[in-house]
């Protein structure tokens, strides 16, 4: 995994608390950001459940319609 150096601005109190928990601030921020993004992806997936319920066609019909719009040029594949 490639690493990128960045600069962030946070409240002093938060930095002091973070340093009290870990001597590796970058590792702590990486761990916290990884967990935050995992939770956001899960939340997004949960919010999408049932999104197709209001459709007028069943799932097979929807997939077939989407595939027929422009041939098989989906998911990087062509006819």
PDB file of N, CA, C and O in Angstrom:
ATOM      1  N   UNK A   1       0.845  -1.167   0.000  1.00  0.00           N
ATOM      2  CA  UNK A   1       0.000   0.000   0.000  1.00  0.00           C
ATOM      3  C   UNK A   1       0.897   1.238   0.000  1.00  0.00           C
ATOM      4  O   UNK A   1       1.825   1.348   0.801  1.00  0.00           O
ATOM      5  N   UNK A   2       0.603   2.162  -0.908  1.00  0.00           N
ATOM      6  CA  UNK A   2       1.359   3.406  -0.974  1.00  0.00           C
ATOM      7  C   UNK A   2       0.923   4.321   0.165  1.00  0.00           C
ATOM      8  O   UNK A   2      -0.235   4.313   0.581  1.00  0.00           O
ATOM      9  N   UNK A   3       1.857   5.095   0.651  1.00  0.00           N
ATOM     10  CA  UNK A   3       1.561   6.024   1.738  1.00  0.00           C
ATOM     11  C   UNK A   3       1.667   7.449   1.223  1.00  0.00           C
ATOM     12  O   UNK A   3       2.501   7.751   0.369  1.00  0.00           O
ATOM     13  N   UNK A   4       0.814   8.324   1.750  1.00  0.00           N
ATOM     14  CA  UNK A   4       0.821   9.731   1.383  1.00  0.00           C
ATOM     15  C   UNK A   4       0.897  10.562   2.652  1.00  0.00           C
ATOM     16  O   UNK A   4       0.143  10.343   3.601  1.00  0.00           O
ATOM     17  N   UNK A   5       1.804  11.503   2.656  1.00  0.00           N
ATOM     18  CA  UNK A   5       1.918  12.405   3.801  1.00  0.00           C
ATOM     19  C   UNK A   5       0.902  13.527   3.592  1.00  0.00           C
ATOM     20  O   UNK A   5       0.789  14.089   2.503  1.00  0.00           O
ATOM     21  N   UNK A   6       0.162  13.840   4.667  1.00  0.00           N
ATOM     22  CA  UNK A   6      -0.852  14.884   4.587  1.00  0.00           C
ATOM     23  C   UNK A   6      -0.842  15.699   5.864  1.00  0.00           C
ATOM     24  O   UNK A   6      -0.229  15.305   6.856  1.00  0.00           O
ATOM     25  N   UNK A   7      -1.504  16.807   5.841  1.00  0.00           N
ATOM     26  CA  UNK A   7      -1.595  17.675   7.002  1.00  0.00           C
ATOM     27  C   UNK A   7      -3.069  17.854   7.354  1.00  0.00           C
ATOM     28  O   UNK A   7      -3.896  18.096   6.475  1.00  0.00           O
ATOM     29  N   UNK A   8      -3.393  17.735   8.629  1.00  0.00           N
ATOM     30  CA  UNK A   8      -4.767  17.936   9.071  1.00  0.00           C
ATOM     31  C   UNK A   8      -4.780  18.935  10.223  1.00  0.00           C
ATOM     32  O   UNK A   8      -3.774  19.123  10.908  1.00  0.00           O
ATOM     33  N   UNK A   9      -5.905  19.557  10.423  1.00  0.00           N
ATOM     34  CA  UNK A   9      -6.076  20.486  11.538  1.00  0.00           C
ATOM     35  C   UNK A   9      -7.144  19.926  12.449  1.00  0.00           C
ATOM     36  O   UNK A   9      -8.279  19.699  12.031  1.00  0.00           O
ATOM     37  N   UNK A  10      -6.769  19.702  13.711  1.00  0.00           N
ATOM     38  CA  UNK A  10      -7.716  19.173  14.702  1.00  0.00           C
ATOM     39  C   UNK A  10      -7.573  19.976  15.991  1.00  0.00           C
ATOM     40  O   UNK A  10      -6.550  20.625  16.206  1.00  0.00           O
ATOM     41  N   UNK A  11      -8.581  19.937  16.840  1.00  0.00           N
ATOM     42  CA  UNK A  11      -8.472  20.645  18.126  1.00  0.00           C
ATOM     43  C   UNK A  11      -7.329  20.074  18.973  1.00  0.00           C
ATOM     44  O   UNK A  11      -7.061  18.873  18.943  1.00  0.00           O
ATOM     45  N   UNK A  12      -6.667  20.947  19.723  1.00  0.00           N
ATOM     46  CA  UNK A  12      -5.550  20.533  20.581  1.00  0.00           C
ATOM     47  C   UNK A  12      -5.952  19.422  21.545  1.00  0.00           C
ATOM     48  O   UNK A  12      -5.196  18.476  21.766  1.00  0.00           O
ATOM     49  N   UNK A  13      -7.152  19.545  22.118  1.00  0.00           N
ATOM     50  CA  UNK A  13      -7.603  18.556  23.093  1.00  0.00           C
ATOM     51  C   UNK A  13      -7.712  17.161  22.466  1.00  0.00           C
ATOM     52  O   UNK A  13      -7.379  16.158  23.097  1.00  0.00           O
ATOM     53  N   UNK A  14      -8.177  17.117  21.237  1.00  0.00           N
ATOM     54  CA  UNK A  14      -8.307  15.835  20.543  1.00  0.00           C
ATOM     55  C   UNK A  14      -6.936  15.234  20.269  1.00  0.00           C
ATOM     56  O   UNK A  14      -6.746  14.028  20.428  1.00  0.00           O
ATOM     57  N   UNK A  15      -5.989  16.052  19.865  1.00  0.00           N
ATOM     58  CA  UNK A  15      -4.628  15.565  19.623  1.00  0.00           C
ATOM     59  C   UNK A  15      -4.004  15.044  20.918  1.00  0.00           C
ATOM     60  O   UNK A  15      -3.370  13.989  20.916  1.00  0.00           O
ATOM     61  N   UNK A  16      -4.175  15.761  22.005  1.00  0.00           N
ATOM     62  CA  UNK A  16      -3.618  15.324  23.287  1.00  0.00           C
ATOM     63  C   UNK A  16      -4.221  13.984  23.713  1.00  0.00           C
ATOM     64  O   UNK A  16      -3.513  13.101  24.196  1.00  0.00           O
ATOM     65  N   UNK A  17      -5.530  13.844  23.531  1.00  0.00           N
ATOM     66  CA  UNK A  17      -6.186  12.589  23.904  1.00  0.00           C
ATOM     67  C   UNK A  17      -5.704  11.445  23.016  1.00  0.00           C
ATOM     68  O   UNK A  17      -5.489  10.331  23.493  1.00  0.00           O
ATOM     69  N   UNK A  18      -5.538  11.721  21.731  1.00  0.00           N
ATOM     70  CA  UNK A  18      -5.067  10.692  20.804  1.00  0.00           C
ATOM     71  C   UNK A  18      -3.653  10.255  21.159  1.00  0.00           C
ATOM     72  O   UNK A  18      -3.349   9.062  21.132  1.00  0.00           O
ATOM     73  N   UNK A  19      -2.791  11.202  21.490  1.00  0.00           N
ATOM     74  CA  UNK A  19      -1.409  10.864  21.860  1.00  0.00           C
ATOM     75  C   UNK A  19      -1.343  10.105  23.176  1.00  0.00           C
ATOM     76  O   UNK A  19      -0.406   9.339  23.403  1.00  0.00           O
ATOM     77  N   UNK A  20      -2.325  10.307  24.044  1.00  0.00           N
ATOM     78  CA  UNK A  20      -2.371   9.559  25.300  1.00  0.00           C
ATOM     79  C   UNK A  20      -2.760   8.107  25.056  1.00  0.00           C
ATOM     80  O   UNK A  20      -2.404   7.220  25.832  1.00  0.00           O
ATOM     81  N   UNK A  21      -3.493   7.873  23.973  1.00  0.00           N
ATOM     82  CA  UNK A  21      -3.949   6.523  23.635  1.00  0.00           C
ATOM     83  C   UNK A  21      -2.895   5.765  22.838  1.00  0.00           C
ATOM     84  O   UNK A  21      -2.731   4.557  23.010  1.00  0.00           O
ATOM     85  N   UNK A  22      -2.178   6.476  21.963  1.00  0.00           N
ATOM     86  CA  UNK A  22      -1.228   5.800  21.076  1.00  0.00           C
ATOM     87  C   UNK A  22      -0.050   6.707  20.777  1.00  0.00           C
ATOM     88  O   UNK A  22      -0.201   7.921  20.643  1.00  0.00           O
ATOM     89  N   UNK A  23       1.119   6.107  20.673  1.00  0.00           N
ATOM     90  CA  UNK A  23       2.301   6.876  20.274  1.00  0.00           C
ATOM     91  C   UNK A  23       2.407   6.971  18.754  1.00  0.00           C
ATOM     92  O   UNK A  23       3.228   7.726  18.233  1.00  0.00           O
ATOM     93  N   UNK A  24       1.592   6.217  18.055  1.00  0.00           N
ATOM     94  CA  UNK A  24       1.600   6.220  16.586  1.00  0.00           C
ATOM     95  C   UNK A  24       0.345   6.949  16.099  1.00  0.00           C
ATOM     96  O   UNK A  24      -0.676   6.319  15.822  1.00  0.00           O
ATOM     97  N   UNK A  25       0.428   8.276  15.996  1.00  0.00           N
ATOM     98  CA  UNK A  25      -0.731   9.079  15.613  1.00  0.00           C
ATOM     99  C   UNK A  25      -1.219   8.722  14.214  1.00  0.00           C
ATOM    100  O   UNK A  25      -2.425   8.616  13.990  1.00  0.00           O
ATOM    101  N   UNK A  26      -0.305   8.538  13.278  1.00  0.00           N
ATOM    102  CA  UNK A  26      -0.701   8.184  11.912  1.00  0.00           C
ATOM    103  C   UNK A  26      -1.445   6.858  11.882  1.00  0.00           C
ATOM    104  O   UNK A  26      -2.441   6.716  11.172  1.00  0.00           O
ATOM    105  N   UNK A  27      -0.964   5.889  12.650  1.00  0.00           N
ATOM    106  CA  UNK A  27      -1.630   4.595  12.720  1.00  0.00           C
ATOM    107  C   UNK A  27      -3.015   4.709  13.327  1.00  0.00           C
ATOM    108  O   UNK A  27      -3.960   4.066  12.871  1.00  0.00           O
ATOM    109  N   UNK A  28      -3.127   5.540  14.366  1.00  0.00           N
ATOM    110  CA  UNK A  28      -4.423   5.752  15.015  1.00  0.00           C
ATOM    111  C   UNK A  28      -5.415   6.405  14.055  1.00  0.00           C
ATOM    112  O   UNK A  28      -6.570   5.987  13.971  1.00  0.00           O
ATOM    113  N   UNK A  29      -4.965   7.423  13.337  1.00  0.00           N
ATOM    114  CA  UNK A  29      -5.837   8.097  12.368  1.00  0.00           C
ATOM    115  C   UNK A  29      -6.221   7.136  11.245  1.00  0.00           C
ATOM    116  O   UNK A  29      -7.373   7.128  10.811  1.00  0.00           O
ATOM    117  N   UNK A  30      -5.282   6.335  10.772  1.00  0.00           N
ATOM    118  CA  UNK A  30      -5.575   5.358   9.719  1.00  0.00           C
ATOM    119  C   UNK A  30      -6.614   4.357  10.193  1.00  0.00           C
ATOM    120  O   UNK A  30      -7.560   4.046   9.469  1.00  0.00           O
ATOM    121  N   UNK A  31      -6.440   3.851  11.413  1.00  0.00           N
ATOM    122  CA  UNK A  31      -7.390   2.888  11.972  1.00  0.00           C
ATOM    123  C   UNK A  31      -8.777   3.516  12.129  1.00  0.00           C
ATOM    124  O   UNK A  31      -9.784   2.896  11.789  1.00  0.00           O
ATOM    125  N   UNK A  32      -8.825   4.735  12.640  1.00  0.00           N
ATOM    126  CA  UNK A  32     -10.107   5.410  12.857  1.00  0.00           C
ATOM    127  C   UNK A  32     -10.799   5.715  11.532  1.00  0.00           C
ATOM    128  O   UNK A  32     -12.010   5.530  11.410  1.00  0.00           O
ATOM    129  N   UNK A  33     -10.049   6.177  10.549  1.00  0.00           N
ATOM    130  CA  UNK A  33     -10.627   6.502   9.244  1.00  0.00           C
ATOM    131  C   UNK A  33     -11.097   5.246   8.521  1.00  0.00           C
ATOM    132  O   UNK A  33     -12.138   5.259   7.864  1.00  0.00           O
ATOM    133  N   UNK A  34     -10.340   4.167   8.641  1.00  0.00           N
ATOM    134  CA  UNK A  34     -10.734   2.890   8.046  1.00  0.00           C
ATOM    135  C   UNK A  34     -12.060   2.420   8.635  1.00  0.00           C
ATOM    136  O   UNK A  34     -12.950   1.993   7.899  1.00  0.00           O
ATOM    137  N   UNK A  35     -12.195   2.495   9.943  1.00  0.00           N
ATOM    138  CA  UNK A  35     -13.434   2.080  10.605  1.00  0.00           C
ATOM    139  C   UNK A  35     -14.586   2.996  10.234  1.00  0.00           C
ATOM    140  O   UNK A  35     -15.697   2.520  10.003  1.00  0.00           O
ATOM    141  N   UNK A  36     -14.348   4.296  10.172  1.00  0.00           N
ATOM    142  CA  UNK A  36     -15.391   5.254   9.789  1.00  0.00           C
ATOM    143  C   UNK A  36     -15.900   4.953   8.381  1.00  0.00           C
ATOM    144  O   UNK A  36     -17.109   4.918   8.150  1.00  0.00           O
ATOM    145  N   UNK A  37     -14.989   4.739   7.447  1.00  0.00           N
ATOM    146  CA  UNK A  37     -15.385   4.454   6.068  1.00  0.00           C
ATOM    147  C   UNK A  37     -16.119   3.120   5.962  1.00  0.00           C
ATOM    148  O   UNK A  37     -17.052   2.994   5.169  1.00  0.00           O
ATOM    149  N   UNK A  38     -15.715   2.127   6.744  1.00  0.00           N
ATOM    150  CA  UNK A  38     -16.420   0.842   6.758  1.00  0.00           C
ATOM    151  C   UNK A  38     -17.857   1.039   7.219  1.00  0.00           C
ATOM    152  O   UNK A  38     -18.792   0.492   6.634  1.00  0.00           O
ATOM    153  N   UNK A  39     -18.018   1.827   8.272  1.00  0.00           N
ATOM    154  CA  UNK A  39     -19.365   2.101   8.774  1.00  0.00           C
ATOM    155  C   UNK A  39     -20.206   2.857   7.756  1.00  0.00           C
ATOM    156  O   UNK A  39     -21.398   2.581   7.616  1.00  0.00           O
ATOM    157  N   UNK A  40     -19.611   3.798   7.049  1.00  0.00           N
ATOM    158  CA  UNK A  40     -20.336   4.564   6.018  1.00  0.00           C
ATOM    159  C   UNK A  40     -20.774   3.649   4.875  1.00  0.00           C
ATOM    160  O   UNK A  40     -21.897   3.763   4.383  1.00  0.00           O
ATOM    161  N   UNK A  41     -19.884   2.735   4.448  1.00  0.00           N
ATOM    162  CA  UNK A  41     -20.250   1.794   3.379  1.00  0.00           C
ATOM    163  C   UNK A  41     -21.402   0.901   3.827  1.00  0.00           C
ATOM    164  O   UNK A  41     -22.329   0.639   3.060  1.00  0.00           O
ATOM    165  N   UNK A  42     -21.338   0.438   5.065  1.00  0.00           N
ATOM    166  CA  UNK A  42     -22.412  -0.402   5.604  1.00  0.00           C
ATOM    167  C   UNK A  42     -23.710   0.381   5.661  1.00  0.00           C
ATOM    168  O   UNK A  42     -24.762  -0.132   5.279  1.00  0.00           O
ATOM    169  N   UNK A  43     -23.648   1.622   6.137  1.00  0.00           N
ATOM    170  CA  UNK A  43     -24.841   2.462   6.222  1.00  0.00           C
ATOM    171  C   UNK A  43     -25.436   2.696   4.830  1.00  0.00           C
ATOM    172  O   UNK A  43     -26.652   2.622   4.651  1.00  0.00           O
ATOM    173  N   UNK A  44     -24.589   2.974   3.862  1.00  0.00           N
ATOM    174  CA  UNK A  44     -25.055   3.205   2.492  1.00  0.00           C
ATOM    175  C   UNK A  44     -25.741   1.960   1.943  1.00  0.00           C
ATOM    176  O   UNK A  44     -26.787   2.054   1.300  1.00  0.00           O
ATOM    177  N   UNK A  45     -25.155   0.801   2.196  1.00  0.00           N
ATOM    178  CA  UNK A  45     -25.754  -0.456   1.736  1.00  0.00           C
ATOM    179  C   UNK A  45     -27.100  -0.689   2.411  1.00  0.00           C
ATOM    180  O   UNK A  45     -28.060  -1.102   1.760  1.00  0.00           O
ATOM    181  N   UNK A  46     -27.172  -0.426   3.716  1.00  0.00           N
ATOM    182  CA  UNK A  46     -28.426  -0.619   4.443  1.00  0.00           C
ATOM    183  C   UNK A  46     -29.514   0.322   3.914  1.00  0.00           C
ATOM    184  O   UNK A  46     -30.679  -0.066   3.819  1.00  0.00           O
ATOM    185  N   UNK A  47     -29.138   1.543   3.575  1.00  0.00           N
ATOM    186  CA  UNK A  47     -30.104   2.510   3.065  1.00  0.00           C
ATOM    187  C   UNK A  47     -30.601   2.139   1.676  1.00  0.00           C
ATOM    188  O   UNK A  47     -31.690   2.553   1.277  1.00  0.00           O
ATOM    189  N   UNK A  48     -29.816   1.365   0.936  1.00  0.00           N
ATOM    190  CA  UNK A  48     -30.220   1.011  -0.429  1.00  0.00           C
ATOM    191  C   UNK A  48     -31.168  -0.187  -0.452  1.00  0.00           C
ATOM    192  O   UNK A  48     -31.811  -0.435  -1.472  1.00  0.00           O
ATOM    193  N   UNK A  49     -31.271  -0.933   0.646  1.00  0.00           N
ATOM    194  CA  UNK A  49     -32.190  -2.069   0.686  1.00  0.00           C
ATOM    195  C   UNK A  49     -33.605  -1.591   0.455  1.00  0.00           C
ATOM    196  O   UNK A  49     -34.054  -0.635   1.087  1.00  0.00           O
ATOM    197  N   UNK A  50     -34.310  -2.250  -0.447  1.00  0.00           N
ATOM    198  CA  UNK A  50     -35.692  -1.896  -0.731  1.00  0.00           C
ATOM    199  C   UNK A  50     -35.846  -0.774  -1.732  1.00  0.00           C
ATOM    200  O   UNK A  50     -36.971  -0.388  -2.050  1.00  0.00           O
ATOM    201  N   UNK A  51     -34.750  -0.241  -2.237  1.00  0.00           N
ATOM    202  CA  UNK A  51     -34.838   0.874  -3.182  1.00  0.00           C
ATOM    203  C   UNK A  51     -35.551   0.470  -4.467  1.00  0.00           C
ATOM    204  O   UNK A  51     -36.104   1.323  -5.161  1.00  0.00           O
ATOM    205  N   UNK A  52     -35.546  -0.823  -4.790  1.00  0.00           N
ATOM    206  CA  UNK A  52     -36.172  -1.286  -6.030  1.00  0.00           C
ATOM    207  C   UNK A  52     -37.646  -1.643  -5.818  1.00  0.00           C
ATOM    208  O   UNK A  52     -38.347  -1.966  -6.777  1.00  0.00           O
ATOM    209  N   UNK A  53     -38.116  -1.587  -4.576  1.00  0.00           N
ATOM    210  CA  UNK A  53     -39.492  -1.995  -4.295  1.00  0.00           C
ATOM    211  C   UNK A  53     -40.524  -1.176  -5.049  1.00  0.00           C
ATOM    212  O   UNK A  53     -41.593  -1.692  -5.377  1.00  0.00           O
ATOM    213  N   UNK A  54     -40.232   0.081  -5.332  1.00  0.00           N
ATOM    214  CA  UNK A  54     -41.198   0.963  -5.975  1.00  0.00           C
ATOM    215  C   UNK A  54     -41.174   0.826  -7.498  1.00  0.00           C
ATOM    216  O   UNK A  54     -41.934   1.502  -8.189  1.00  0.00           O
ATOM    217  N   UNK A  55     -40.319  -0.032  -8.019  1.00  0.00           N
ATOM    218  CA  UNK A  55     -40.241  -0.230  -9.463  1.00  0.00           C
ATOM    219  C   UNK A  55     -41.476  -0.938  -9.996  1.00  0.00           C
ATOM    220  O   UNK A  55     -42.174  -1.637  -9.262  1.00  0.00           O
ATOM    221  N   UNK A  56     -41.731  -0.748 -11.270  1.00  0.00           N
ATOM    222  CA  UNK A  56     -42.906  -1.349 -11.905  1.00  0.00           C
ATOM    223  C   UNK A  56     -42.609  -2.708 -12.527  1.00  0.00           C
ATOM    224  O   UNK A  56     -43.514  -3.356 -13.053  1.00  0.00           O
ATOM    225  N   UNK A  57     -41.363  -3.144 -12.474  1.00  0.00           N
ATOM    226  CA  UNK A  57     -41.010  -4.419 -13.084  1.00  0.00           C
ATOM    227  C   UNK A  57     -40.226  -5.257 -12.084  1.00  0.00           C
ATOM    228  O   UNK A  57     -39.678  -4.732 -11.115  1.00  0.00           O
ATOM    229  N   UNK A  58     -40.177  -6.562 -12.325  1.00  0.00           N
ATOM    230  CA  UNK A  58     -39.426  -7.420 -11.411  1.00  0.00           C
ATOM    231  C   UNK A  58     -37.932  -7.305 -11.702  1.00  0.00           C
ATOM    232  O   UNK A  58     -37.531  -6.700 -12.696  1.00  0.00           O
ATOM    233  N   UNK A  59     -37.121  -7.883 -10.838  1.00  0.00           N
ATOM    234  CA  UNK A  59     -35.671  -7.765 -10.962  1.00  0.00           C
ATOM    235  C   UNK A  59     -35.121  -8.299 -12.260  1.00  0.00           C
ATOM    236  O   UNK A  59     -34.231  -7.685 -12.849  1.00  0.00           O
ATOM    237  N   UNK A  60     -35.633  -9.445 -12.730  1.00  0.00           N
ATOM    238  CA  UNK A  60     -35.154 -10.037 -13.986  1.00  0.00           C
ATOM    239  C   UNK A  60     -35.454  -9.107 -15.142  1.00  0.00           C
ATOM    240  O   UNK A  60     -34.602  -8.899 -16.006  1.00  0.00           O
ATOM    241  N   UNK A  61     -36.660  -8.540 -15.172  1.00  0.00           N
ATOM    242  CA  UNK A  61     -37.033  -7.618 -16.248  1.00  0.00           C
ATOM    243  C   UNK A  61     -36.149  -6.373 -16.217  1.00  0.00           C
ATOM    244  O   UNK A  61     -35.748  -5.870 -17.267  1.00  0.00           O
ATOM    245  N   UNK A  62     -35.847  -5.880 -15.032  1.00  0.00           N
ATOM    246  CA  UNK A  62     -34.976  -4.712 -14.907  1.00  0.00           C
ATOM    247  C   UNK A  62     -33.588  -5.007 -15.440  1.00  0.00           C
ATOM    248  O   UNK A  62     -33.035  -4.213 -16.201  1.00  0.00           O
ATOM    249  N   UNK A  63     -33.017  -6.138 -15.053  1.00  0.00           N
ATOM    250  CA  UNK A  63     -31.679  -6.506 -15.525  1.00  0.00           C
ATOM    251  C   UNK A  63     -31.682  -6.670 -17.036  1.00  0.00           C
ATOM    252  O   UNK A  63     -30.780  -6.169 -17.707  1.00  0.00           O
ATOM    253  N   UNK A  64     -32.673  -7.358 -17.585  1.00  0.00           N
ATOM    254  CA  UNK A  64     -32.749  -7.551 -19.034  1.00  0.00           C
ATOM    255  C   UNK A  64     -32.882  -6.223 -19.768  1.00  0.00           C
ATOM    256  O   UNK A  64     -32.265  -6.030 -20.815  1.00  0.00           O
ATOM    257  N   UNK A  65     -33.685  -5.303 -19.226  1.00  0.00           N
ATOM    258  CA  UNK A  65     -33.846  -3.990 -19.853  1.00  0.00           C
ATOM    259  C   UNK A  65     -32.526  -3.237 -19.831  1.00  0.00           C
ATOM    260  O   UNK A  65     -32.125  -2.664 -20.844  1.00  0.00           O
ATOM    261  N   UNK A  66     -31.844  -3.230 -18.688  1.00  0.00           N
ATOM    262  CA  UNK A  66     -30.575  -2.519 -18.596  1.00  0.00           C
ATOM    263  C   UNK A  66     -29.522  -3.113 -19.527  1.00  0.00           C
ATOM    264  O   UNK A  66     -28.733  -2.380 -20.123  1.00  0.00           O
ATOM    265  N   UNK A  67     -29.511  -4.415 -19.651  1.00  0.00           N
ATOM    266  CA  UNK A  67     -28.547  -5.066 -20.546  1.00  0.00           C
ATOM    267  C   UNK A  67     -28.838  -4.762 -22.001  1.00  0.00           C
ATOM    268  O   UNK A  67     -27.913  -4.665 -22.807  1.00  0.00           O
ATOM    269  N   UNK A  68     -30.108  -4.608 -22.353  1.00  0.00           N
ATOM    270  CA  UNK A  68     -30.455  -4.370 -23.758  1.00  0.00           C
ATOM    271  C   UNK A  68     -30.200  -2.927 -24.164  1.00  0.00           C
ATOM    272  O   UNK A  68     -30.103  -2.632 -25.355  1.00  0.00           O
ATOM    273  N   UNK A  69     -30.092  -2.033 -23.209  1.00  0.00           N
ATOM    274  CA  UNK A  69     -29.818  -0.626 -23.514  1.00  0.00           C
ATOM    275  C   UNK A  69     -28.342  -0.465 -23.848  1.00  0.00           C
ATOM    276  O   UNK A  69     -27.519  -0.303 -22.946  1.00  0.00           O
ATOM    277  N   UNK A  70     -28.003  -0.506 -25.102  1.00  0.00           N
ATOM    278  CA  UNK A  70     -26.616  -0.334 -25.515  1.00  0.00           C
ATOM    279  C   UNK A  70     -25.866  -1.637 -25.643  1.00  0.00           C
ATOM    280  O   UNK A  70     -24.648  -1.664 -25.468  1.00  0.00           O
ATOM    281  N   UNK A  71     -26.551  -2.705 -25.940  1.00  0.00           N
ATOM    282  CA  UNK A  71     -25.886  -3.992 -26.134  1.00  0.00           C
ATOM    283  C   UNK A  71     -25.310  -4.510 -24.841  1.00  0.00           C
ATOM    284  O   UNK A  71     -25.881  -4.295 -23.772  1.00  0.00           O
ATOM    285  N   UNK A  72     -24.166  -5.203 -24.926  1.00  0.00           N
ATOM    286  CA  UNK A  72     -23.518  -5.771 -23.737  1.00  0.00           C
ATOM    287  C   UNK A  72     -22.349  -4.901 -23.305  1.00  0.00           C
ATOM    288  O   UNK A  72     -21.366  -5.404 -22.762  1.00  0.00           O
ATOM    289  N   UNK A  73     -22.449  -3.619 -23.539  1.00  0.00           N
ATOM    290  CA  UNK A  73     -21.374  -2.733 -23.138  1.00  0.00           C
ATOM    291  C   UNK A  73     -21.547  -2.292 -21.685  1.00  0.00           C
ATOM    292  O   UNK A  73     -21.702  -1.108 -21.383  1.00  0.00           O
ATOM    293  N   UNK A  74     -21.514  -3.278 -20.808  1.00  0.00           N
ATOM    294  CA  UNK A  74     -21.609  -3.017 -19.375  1.00  0.00           C
ATOM    295  C   UNK A  74     -20.566  -3.861 -18.681  1.00  0.00           C
ATOM    296  O   UNK A  74     -20.185  -4.922 -19.176  1.00  0.00           O
ATOM    297  N   UNK A  75     -20.120  -3.413 -17.578  1.00  0.00           N
ATOM    298  CA  UNK A  75     -19.095  -4.100 -16.789  1.00  0.00           C
ATOM    299  C   UNK A  75     -17.838  -4.370 -17.604  1.00  0.00           C
ATOM    300  O   UNK A  75     -17.152  -5.370 -17.389  1.00  0.00           O
ATOM    301  N   UNK A  76     -17.540  -3.472 -18.541  1.00  0.00           N
ATOM    302  CA  UNK A  76     -16.323  -3.601 -19.324  1.00  0.00           C
ATOM    303  C   UNK A  76     -16.373  -4.683 -20.386  1.00  0.00           C
ATOM    304  O   UNK A  76     -15.342  -5.028 -20.964  1.00  0.00           O
ATOM    305  N   UNK A  77     -17.571  -5.231 -20.658  1.00  0.00           N
ATOM    306  CA  UNK A  77     -17.697  -6.288 -21.669  1.00  0.00           C
ATOM    307  C   UNK A  77     -18.423  -5.742 -22.894  1.00  0.00           C
ATOM    308  O   UNK A  77     -19.210  -4.799 -22.808  1.00  0.00           O
ATOM    309  N   UNK A  78     -18.142  -6.348 -24.008  1.00  0.00           N
ATOM    310  CA  UNK A  78     -18.840  -5.981 -25.250  1.00  0.00           C
ATOM    311  C   UNK A  78     -19.337  -7.254 -25.902  1.00  0.00           C
ATOM    312  O   UNK A  78     -18.951  -8.359 -25.520  1.00  0.00           O
ATOM    313  N   UNK A  79     -20.212  -7.081 -26.909  1.00  0.00           N
ATOM    314  CA  UNK A  79     -20.756  -8.243 -27.627  1.00  0.00           C
ATOM    315  C   UNK A  79     -19.694  -9.152 -28.166  1.00  0.00           C
ATOM    316  O   UNK A  79     -20.007 -10.165 -28.791  1.00  0.00           O
TER     317      UNK A  79
END
